[in-house]
Amino acid sequence: MNTIASPGQLKASFLRWALVLVPLVMLLGFVSGQLAQSGPDNPWFADLVKPGIYPPPATFGIVWSLLYLMMGIAAAMVAAARGAAGRGIALAIFAAQLVLNLAWTPLFFGAHQMTSALYLLFALDIAVAITVYLFWKVRTGAALLLLPYLAWVCFATLLNYQFLKLNPDADGRPTSNAVQRIELGS
């Protein structure tokens, strides 16, 4: 005998997944940014010529927080779709694109590898598009939650390209952390 879960059971399953996945995705995004010292306070980044389309720095924290929230909810929706065809591969591709996402910040801000970061973003664009497609087949609402993320990573690809074009000498250049010590005689 096949039993179908009640609406209450389905909601409880989604909530359990959301309680794990939303904080996990948000935490991983935060840790990636913190470890790479991303943002306007990064000395290497502060020295770069900024493209005209570069938004105010506060935008990034707000946008990424909302995107990670929506990504976690979308993943929870798919994870809660137990027995749905394509659920496993959709979650596996979601995890793969998340790894690419988390790798970009240390590559760009930490290693100062703008060219490699751009190639990584091309791969991320494709991985997110595939994730949207696979999520669509499992839960349409989950795919819709990822569309702003897809738009943002495409924008990030353009932004990365423009940073590279405006700052070709900064690609791979280490930050000067030179310290001058002066001894005061007594």
N, C-alpha and C positions, 0 to 999 in steps of 0.2 A: 504494500500500500504506500503510495506517495503522498506525503503531507506537504502542504504549502505553509510557509511561515505566516503567522498573523502579521498585520500591519505594526502591532506593538513590538513583535520580535524583530522585524526588519528595522524599525526605528532604533531599538536598543543595540542592534548589531552595528548600525551606522555610528551611533554615539560612542560605542566602545572603540571602534576604529578611529574615529575623529579625535578622541581623547589621547590616543597614542600618536597618530600621524601628524596632526596639526602642530603640536608642540615640537615633535621631532624634526619636521621639515623646517620650521622657523628657527629652532636651535642650531641646526646644521648650517643654515644660511648665515646666522649671526656669527657663529664660530669661524666660518670660512672668512668672513669679512674682517673679524678681529685679528685672526692669526696673520693675515696678509697686510694688516694695517692699511686697509683700503680707505679711500675718501680724500677729501681736500687737505687733511693734515699730513698726508704722506709726503715727505720732502721731495721725492722723485716726481710724484704726480703734480705737486704744487708748482714745479718748475716748467711743466709742459704748457705749450700754447694750446688754449682751449678752442675748439671749433665753435662756430656761431650757433649751432643747434644744442650745445651743451646746456642742460637745464641747471637751475640753481642747485647747489650741492644738497640742500635739505630734501630735495625731491627724491633722491635715491633711497634714503632710509624709509620714507613714507611708502613709496611705490613698492620697494622690495618686501616690506612687511606685509602689505596687502596681497602681493603676488604669492608669497610663501603661504599665507593664510589660505588663499583660494586653492593653491596647489595641494595643500594638506586636506582640505575639504573634498576636493575632486578625487584624490587618491582614496580617501575614506569611503566615498560613494561607490567607487569601483571595488574596493576591498570587501565592502558589505554585500556586494552582488554575488553571493556565494552560489555556485552552480551555473553562473552565466557563461556562455561561450565566449572565449577570448579573454576572460578575466586575468588569468595567470600571465599571459604574454603582455597584456596591457600594463600590469603592475611591474613586470620585469623591465619593460622599455621605459616606464616612468622612473624606475630606480636608476637606469642607465643615464637618462637625460639629467637626472638630479646630480649624479656624479660629475657629468660634464659641466653642469652649472656651477657646482661648488669648486671645480678645478680652475675655472676662469679667473676668479679673484686673486688667488695666490700667483697664478701665471702672469697676470697683467700687473698687479700692484706689488707683489712680492719679488718676482723674478724679472720684472720690467721687460717681458718678452711680448711686445705688442703684435708682432707678426704671428707668432705661435698662438697667441690669444685670439687673433682674428680667425685663424684656421679652426681653432676650437669652437668659436662662435658659429662658424658655418656648419660644423657638425652638430652643434646644439640646436640651431634653427631646424635642421632636418629631423633630429631626434624629437624635438617638441612637436613638430608637425605630425610625425608618425604617432606620437603619444595621443595627440588630439584625435586623430583618426581612429585609433584603437579604443580610446575611451568612448568615442561616439558610438561605437558598436556595442559597448556594454551599458553605458549610462549617458544619454545625450546631455543631461545637465552637467555632468562632470566634464565633458568635452567643452561645453560652453564656458565653464569656469576657467579653462586653460587658454581661451582665446586672447584675453588681455596679456597673458604671459608670453604667448607666441608673438604678439605685436611688440612687446617690450624687448624681447631678445633680438628681434629683427632690427629694432631701433638701436639696440646696443651694438649690433654688428656694424651698422652704418657709423655710429659714433666711434667705435674702435678703429674703423678704417680711416676716419677723418683725423683722429689723434695720430695715427701712424703717418698719414700724409703730411700733417703739419709739423711733426716731430721725428723725422726719420733718424736723426742722430741719437735720439733717446732710446731707440729700440735696443734693449739689452744692456743699456748703460747702467752701471751700478750707481747708487747714491753715494755722494761723498760724505762719509761719516768721519772725516778727519777731525782730530782733536788736537789743539795746541795746548801744551802744558807749560806754564811759566812758574819757575821756582822763585819765590821771594826770599832774598837773603836776610839774615838777621843782623 
